[in-house]
Amino acid sequence: MAPRTLTRAAVAGLAAVALLGSAACGSGFDDSSGDAKQSSGPASLQILIGSSGEAETKAVQDAAATWASSSGNTATVTPAQDLTQQLGQALAGGTPPDVFYVDAARFADYASVGALEPYGDKISNPDDFYESLRTTFSYDGKLYCAPKDFSTLALQINTDLWAKAGLTDADVPTTWDQLTATAQKIKAKGQVALALGDTRDRIGAFMVQNGGWLLSKDGKQPTADTPENLAALQYVKTLLTSGLAKYPKQLDAGWSGEAFGKGKAVMTIEGNWIKGALQNDFPNVKYKVVALPAGPKGQGTLSFTQCWGIAAKSKYKDQAIKFVEAMTSGAQQLTFAKAVGVMPSRQSVRDQYTAASPTDKVFIDGAAYAQGPVNAPKMDSVLKDLDTGLQSLTTGDPKTVLQNFDKNAKAALGGS
């Protein structure tokens, strides 16, 4: 089982590219988004979701049915086979669903062409959503859509292999130096210390821990080629070249969680989705979860999230907003969390959630120092090129990887 975010990130964006192409040179959604004729009568909402499986589909369908019966509307929930492609085609064709999941990595593409209704200020208590999530779904200073749920990265430790390497709680790394020292002890015992995903969605956490990131806070300027990011990539390269860390493919695994589950590494860096994956595929693995080691500039992690998007062309915007209001209430989010294993995006139910899922407290705590995905349009090919560079980091030059990103990102951000 692959983690949810990897599955989403792997989806090809051909239809999204078509959407952006159709929006270039004045033929986009901005021309007509304000003209969608609104219906005040009972709505027949179409909702498109990117489901992780039967449990999520049933949970959303049940919640939608409850809302529909109490509000006098109808709500049809459809799980997409390929959310990015189907949504891109529907938006480009002018027949979008009323409400749909929007992945953080795709949000700016849709917002920049006027495909999304910016309804964020119409949801009750928007400040209750974690600040890092609000930032992720803001474009040109507006909160566009309500965060649905989220996850962050933490460090997983196989407790049996840890003990086998002669380690104790005193060896749990809280800094980069300690991570190196502990990894060296593990290697000396003939084991691989860390299984590390080979993309920005894992390696980027090291940049954040050293005070760096790929784009400026407003998402308009590339900021990869900095001393902070360079030092972070040089540190990761040292882990890789010294054999203290290995990419999943070096461990004959599809992703880090699989390598960890198979006992091929003592530690890994993954999100809270690893819990379900290990329960399903490697139920006998005993492990604990701790915060990622802090870098020279402090703690840092990455967040992964989706929002409830509302189509700018929907005939039922008012009813759609009421639907999202119901889906993002604290009580409903706790219900989703229990059914699906996601973490609520509202801070007000944090204590209730961690009481029910104490092992996820580390992930929830990460929201305070998490960096969301790159929040800018037209960055898909730029980010894929970055990942290609990171996948060759063992033999490549970190400085060149960062310079290439800035050059490519500048062209994408400055182009029409």
C-alpha positions as CSV (number, residue, x, y, z in Angstrom):
1,M,0.0,0.0,0.0
2,A,1.4,3.4,-1.0
3,P,0.8,6.4,1.2
4,R,-2.0,8.7,0.2
5,T,0.3,11.7,-0.6
6,L,2.6,9.6,-2.8
7,T,-0.4,8.3,-4.7
8,R,-1.7,11.8,-5.2
9,A,1.7,13.3,-6.1
10,A,2.3,10.6,-8.7
11,V,-0.9,11.4,-10.6
12,A,-0.1,12.8,-14.1
13,G,-1.4,16.4,-14.6
14,L,-2.2,16.2,-18.3
15,A,-5.7,17.6,-17.9
16,A,-4.5,20.2,-15.5
17,V,-2.0,21.4,-18.2
18,A,-4.9,21.5,-20.7
19,L,-6.8,23.6,-18.1
20,L,-4.0,26.0,-17.8
21,G,-3.5,26.2,-21.5
22,S,-7.1,27.0,-22.1
23,A,-6.8,29.8,-19.5
24,A,-3.9,31.6,-21.1
25,C,-4.3,34.8,-23.0
26,G,-7.7,35.8,-21.5
27,S,-9.8,32.8,-22.3
28,G,-9.8,31.4,-18.8
29,F,-12.2,31.2,-15.9
30,D,-11.7,34.8,-14.9
31,D,-13.8,35.9,-17.8
32,S,-16.9,34.1,-16.7
33,S,-16.5,32.9,-13.1
34,G,-18.6,35.7,-11.8
35,D,-21.4,35.0,-14.3
36,A,-22.5,31.6,-13.0
37,K,-26.3,31.9,-12.6
38,Q,-27.1,31.0,-9.0
39,S,-30.0,28.8,-8.0
40,S,-31.7,29.6,-4.7
41,G,-33.8,26.4,-4.7
42,P,-32.8,23.0,-3.4
43,A,-29.4,22.1,-4.8
44,S,-28.3,18.9,-6.5
45,L,-24.6,19.0,-5.5
46,Q,-22.1,17.0,-7.4
47,I,-19.1,16.2,-5.2
48,L,-15.8,14.6,-6.6
49,I,-13.3,13.1,-4.2
50,G,-10.0,11.5,-4.4
51,S,-10.6,8.6,-2.1
52,S,-8.0,6.5,-0.4
53,G,-10.4,3.5,-0.4
54,E,-13.8,2.2,0.6
55,A,-13.6,3.5,4.2
56,E,-13.1,7.1,3.0
57,T,-15.7,6.9,0.3
58,K,-18.3,5.5,2.7
59,A,-17.5,8.1,5.3
60,V,-17.9,11.0,2.9
61,Q,-21.1,9.5,1.4
62,D,-22.6,9.0,4.8
63,A,-21.8,12.6,5.9
64,A,-23.2,14.0,2.6
65,A,-26.4,12.0,3.0
66,T,-26.9,13.3,6.5
67,W,-26.3,16.9,5.4
68,A,-28.7,16.5,2.4
69,S,-31.5,15.0,4.4
70,S,-31.3,17.7,7.0
71,S,-31.0,20.6,4.5
72,G,-33.5,19.5,1.8
73,N,-30.8,19.2,-0.8
74,T,-29.2,16.3,-2.6
75,A,-25.5,15.5,-2.7
76,T,-23.9,12.9,-4.9
77,V,-20.4,11.8,-3.9
78,T,-18.3,10.3,-6.7
79,P,-14.8,8.8,-6.0
80,A,-12.5,9.7,-8.9
81,Q,-10.4,7.1,-10.6
82,D,-7.8,9.8,-11.3
83,L,-8.8,13.1,-9.5
84,T,-6.3,15.4,-11.2
85,Q,-7.2,14.2,-14.7
86,Q,-11.0,14.1,-14.2
87,L,-11.1,17.4,-12.4
88,G,-8.9,19.1,-15.0
89,Q,-11.1,17.8,-17.8
90,A,-14.3,18.9,-16.1
91,L,-12.9,22.4,-15.3
92,A,-11.5,22.8,-18.9
93,G,-14.8,21.6,-20.3
94,G,-16.9,24.1,-18.3
95,T,-18.8,21.3,-16.5
96,P,-17.1,21.1,-13.1
97,P,-18.5,19.3,-10.0
98,D,-19.8,21.8,-7.4
99,V,-17.4,20.6,-4.7
100,F,-14.2,18.7,-5.0
101,Y,-11.0,17.8,-3.2
102,V,-8.1,20.1,-4.2
103,D,-4.6,18.9,-3.3
104,A,-2.2,21.5,-1.9
105,A,0.3,20.8,-4.7
106,R,-2.4,21.7,-7.3
107,F,-4.2,24.5,-5.5
108,A,-2.3,27.4,-7.1
109,D,-2.8,26.1,-10.6
110,Y,-6.6,26.2,-10.1
111,A,-6.8,29.4,-8.1
112,S,-4.6,31.3,-10.6
113,V,-7.0,30.8,-13.5
114,G,-10.2,31.6,-11.6
115,A,-11.5,28.0,-11.4
116,L,-12.1,28.2,-7.7
117,E,-14.6,30.2,-5.7
118,P,-12.7,32.1,-2.9
119,Y,-15.2,31.3,-0.2
120,G,-12.8,30.9,2.8
121,D,-14.0,34.0,4.7
122,K,-17.6,32.6,4.6
123,I,-16.8,29.6,6.7
124,S,-17.3,29.8,10.4
125,N,-14.2,30.6,12.4
126,P,-11.6,30.3,9.7
127,D,-8.9,31.2,12.2
128,D,-9.6,27.8,13.8
129,F,-7.8,26.1,10.9
130,Y,-4.1,25.7,11.6
131,E,-2.2,28.7,10.3
132,S,0.1,26.6,8.1
133,L,-3.0,25.1,6.4
134,R,-4.6,28.5,5.9
135,T,-1.4,29.8,4.3
136,T,-1.3,26.7,2.0
137,F,-4.8,27.5,0.6
138,S,-4.4,31.3,0.3
139,Y,-3.7,32.9,-3.0
140,D,-3.1,36.7,-3.6
141,G,-3.9,37.2,0.1
142,K,-7.3,35.4,0.1
143,L,-8.2,32.2,1.8
144,Y,-9.8,30.3,-1.0
145,C,-11.0,27.0,0.5
146,A,-11.4,25.2,3.8
147,P,-8.6,22.7,4.7
148,K,-10.1,19.2,4.8
149,D,-7.5,17.5,7.0
150,F,-3.7,17.2,7.0
151,S,-0.6,15.2,7.8
152,T,3.0,16.0,8.7
153,L,6.3,14.1,8.7
154,A,7.9,12.5,11.7
155,L,10.6,9.9,12.5
156,Q,9.6,6.3,12.9
157,I,11.9,3.9,14.8
158,N,11.7,0.1,14.7
159,T,12.1,-0.7,18.4
160,D,13.2,-4.3,17.9
161,L,16.0,-3.3,15.5
162,W,16.8,-0.4,17.7
163,A,17.4,-2.7,20.7
164,K,19.3,-5.1,18.4
165,A,21.7,-2.3,17.6
166,G,22.3,-1.8,21.3
167,L,20.5,1.6,21.4
168,T,18.4,3.1,24.2
169,D,16.1,6.0,24.5
170,A,19.2,8.2,25.1
171,D,20.1,7.6,21.5
172,V,16.9,8.9,20.0
173,P,18.1,11.8,17.8
174,T,16.9,15.3,18.4
175,T,19.5,17.1,16.3
176,W,21.3,16.5,13.0
177,D,24.5,15.7,14.9
178,Q,22.7,13.2,17.0
179,L,21.1,11.7,13.9
180,T,24.5,11.2,12.4
181,A,26.0,9.7,15.6
182,T,23.1,7.3,16.1
183,A,23.1,6.3,12.4
184,Q,26.8,5.5,12.7
185,K,26.2,3.2,15.6
186,I,23.4,1.4,13.6
187,K,25.7,1.0,10.6
188,A,28.4,-0.4,12.8
189,K,26.0,-3.2,13.7
190,G,25.5,-4.0,10.0
191,Q,22.1,-2.3,9.6
192,V,20.8,0.6,7.4
193,A,20.0,3.5,9.7
194,L,17.5,5.5,7.6
195,A,15.2,4.8,4.7
196,L,14.6,8.2,3.1
197,G,12.2,9.1,0.3
198,D,14.0,10.5,-2.7
199,T,11.9,13.6,-3.5
200,R,11.3,17.1,-2.2
201,D,8.3,15.7,-0.2
202,R,10.8,14.2,2.3
203,I,14.2,15.8,1.7
204,G,12.5,19.3,1.8
205,A,12.1,18.8,5.6
206,F,15.9,19.2,6.0
207,M,15.7,22.6,4.2
208,V,13.0,23.8,6.6
209,Q,15.1,22.6,9.5
210,N,17.9,24.8,8.4
211,G,15.7,27.9,7.8
212,G,15.4,27.5,4.0
213,W,12.7,26.7,1.5
214,L,12.1,26.7,-2.3
215,L,9.9,29.8,-2.7
216,S,9.4,33.1,-0.9
217,K,6.5,33.3,1.5
218,D,4.3,35.1,-1.2
219,G,5.1,32.3,-3.6
220,K,6.4,34.7,-6.2
221,Q,10.2,34.3,-6.0
222,P,12.4,31.2,-6.1
223,T,14.7,30.9,-3.1
224,A,16.3,27.5,-3.5
225,D,19.9,28.7,-4.2
226,T,20.7,29.8,-0.6
227,P,23.4,28.9,1.9
228,E,20.7,27.4,4.1
229,N,19.3,25.0,1.5
230,L,22.8,24.2,0.2
231,A,23.9,23.1,3.7
232,A,20.8,21.0,4.1
233,L,21.3,19.2,0.8
234,Q,25.0,18.7,1.6
235,Y,24.0,17.1,4.9
236,V,21.6,14.8,3.2
237,K,24.2,13.9,0.6
238,T,26.7,13.0,3.4
239,L,24.1,10.7,4.9
240,L,23.6,9.0,1.5
241,T,27.2,8.7,0.5
242,S,28.3,7.3,3.8
243,G,25.6,4.7,3.7
244,L,23.8,6.0,6.8
245,A,20.7,6.7,4.7
246,K,19.4,4.9,1.6
247,Y,16.7,5.7,-0.9
248,P,13.8,3.1,-1.2
249,K,15.0,1.8,-4.5
250,Q,18.4,1.0,-3.0
251,L,16.5,-1.2,-0.5
252,D,14.3,-2.9,-3.1
253,A,11.2,-1.0,-1.9
254,G,8.6,1.2,-3.6
255,W,8.6,3.7,-0.8
256,S,10.2,4.2,2.6
257,G,7.4,2.7,4.6
258,E,7.8,-0.6,2.7
259,A,11.5,-0.6,3.4
260,F,10.8,0.1,7.0
261,G,8.1,-2.5,7.2
262,K,10.4,-5.2,5.7
263,G,13.0,-4.4,8.4
264,K,15.5,-3.1,5.8
265,A,16.1,0.1,7.8
266,V,15.9,1.0,11.5
267,M,14.4,4.4,11.0
268,T,12.3,6.2,8.3
269,I,10.7,9.6,7.8
270,E,7.0,9.4,6.8
271,G,3.6,10.8,7.7
272,N,0.9,9.4,9.8
273,W,-0.4,7.4,6.8
274,I,2.3,4.9,7.6
275,K,0.2,3.6,10.5
276,G,-2.5,2.1,8.3
277,A,0.1,0.9,5.8
278,L,2.0,-1.0,8.5
279,Q,-1.1,-2.4,10.0
280,N,-2.2,-3.8,6.7
281,D,1.1,-5.0,5.3
282,F,3.5,-5.5,8.2
283,P,1.3,-5.9,11.3
284,N,4.1,-7.4,13.4
285,V,6.4,-4.5,13.2
286,K,6.8,-2.7,16.5
287,Y,7.8,0.9,16.3
288,K,7.5,4.3,17.9
289,V,7.2,7.8,16.5
290,V,9.2,10.9,17.5
291,A,9.6,14.4,16.1
292,L,12.1,14.9,13.3
293,P,15.5,15.9,14.5
294,A,15.9,19.7,14.6
295,G,18.4,21.3,12.2
296,P,20.8,24.2,12.9
297,K,17.8,26.6,12.7
298,G,15.3,24.6,14.7
299,Q,12.5,22.2,14.2
300,G,10.9,21.7,10.8
301,T,8.6,19.3,9.0
302,L,6.4,19.3,5.9
303,S,2.6,19.3,5.8
304,F,0.4,17.6,3.3
305,T,-3.2,18.6,2.9
306,Q,-6.3,19.0,0.7
307,C,-9.1,21.5,0.8
308,W,-12.8,21.4,-0.2
309,G,-12.8,23.3,-3.5
310,I,-15.9,25.0,-4.8
311,A,-16.2,25.6,-8.5
312,A,-16.4,29.2,-9.6
313,K,-18.9,28.0,-12.2
314,S,-21.2,26.2,-9.7
315,K,-24.9,27.1,-9.8
316,Y,-25.2,26.3,-6.1
317,K,-22.4,28.3,-4.4
318,D,-24.4,29.1,-1.2
319,Q,-25.5,25.5,-0.7
320,A,-22.0,24.3,-1.5
321,I,-20.5,26.5,1.2
322,K,-23.1,25.2,3.7
323,F,-22.1,21.6,2.6
324,V,-18.4,22.4,3.3
325,E,-19.3,24.1,6.6
326,A,-20.9,20.7,7.6
327,M,-17.9,18.7,6.4
328,T,-15.4,20.8,8.3
329,S,-17.2,21.1,11.6
330,G,-15.1,19.8,14.5
331,A,-17.5,16.9,15.2
332,Q,-17.6,15.8,11.6
333,Q,-13.8,16.0,11.3
334,L,-13.4,13.7,14.3
335,T,-15.8,11.3,12.7
336,F,-13.7,11.3,9.5
337,A,-10.5,10.9,11.6
338,K,-11.9,7.8,13.2
339,A,-13.1,6.3,10.0
340,V,-10.2,7.2,7.7
341,G,-7.2,8.0,9.9
342,V,-6.8,11.6,8.8
343,M,-6.0,14.4,11.2
344,P,-8.5,17.2,11.7
345,S,-7.6,20.6,10.3
346,R,-9.4,22.5,13.1
347,Q,-7.3,23.3,16.2
348,S,-10.4,23.3,18.5
349,V,-10.6,19.5,18.3
350,R,-6.9,18.8,18.7
351,D,-7.2,17.6,22.3
352,Q,-10.1,15.4,21.5
353,Y,-8.2,13.9,18.6
354,T,-5.0,13.3,20.4
355,A,-6.9,11.7,23.3
356,A,-8.4,9.2,20.9
357,S,-5.2,8.8,18.8
358,P,-2.3,9.5,21.2
359,T,0.3,8.0,18.8
360,D,-0.5,10.8,16.4
361,K,0.3,13.6,18.8
362,V,3.8,14.0,17.3
363,F,2.3,14.6,13.9
364,I,-0.3,17.1,15.2
365,D,2.4,19.0,17.1
366,G,4.3,19.3,13.8
367,A,1.6,21.7,12.5
368,A,3.3,24.5,14.6
369,Y,6.5,24.3,12.5
370,A,5.3,22.7,9.2
371,Q,6.0,24.0,5.7
372,G,3.3,23.4,3.1
373,P,4.0,22.4,-0.5
374,V,5.2,24.8,-3.2
375,N,2.2,27.2,-3.6
376,A,2.6,28.7,-7.1
377,P,1.0,27.9,-10.5
378,K,2.8,26.2,-13.4
379,M,5.4,24.5,-11.3
380,D,4.7,20.9,-12.1
381,S,7.6,20.3,-14.5
382,V,9.9,22.4,-12.4
383,L,9.2,20.3,-9.3
384,K,9.6,17.1,-11.3
385,D,13.0,18.3,-12.5
386,L,14.0,19.1,-8.9
387,D,13.0,15.5,-7.8
388,T,15.1,14.1,-10.7
389,G,18.1,16.1,-9.3
390,L,17.4,14.9,-5.8
391,Q,17.2,11.3,-6.9
392,S,20.8,11.6,-8.2
393,L,22.0,13.5,-5.1
394,T,24.5,10.8,-4.2
395,T,26.6,11.5,-7.2
396,G,25.2,15.0,-8.1
397,D,26.1,18.5,-7.0
398,P,23.7,20.0,-4.5
399,K,24.5,23.6,-5.7
400,T,23.6,22.7,-9.3
401,V,20.3,21.1,-8.2
402,L,19.3,24.3,-6.4
403,Q,20.5,26.6,-9.2
404,N,18.5,24.6,-11.7
405,F,15.4,24.9,-9.6
406,D,15.7,28.7,-9.3
407,K,16.3,29.1,-13.1
408,N,13.4,26.9,-14.0
409,A,11.1,28.3,-11.4
410,K,11.9,31.9,-12.4
411,A,10.9,31.1,-16.0
412,A,7.7,29.4,-14.9
413,L,6.7,32.1,-12.5
414,G,7.5,34.9,-14.9
415,G,5.9,33.3,-18.0
416,S,2.4,33.7,-19.2
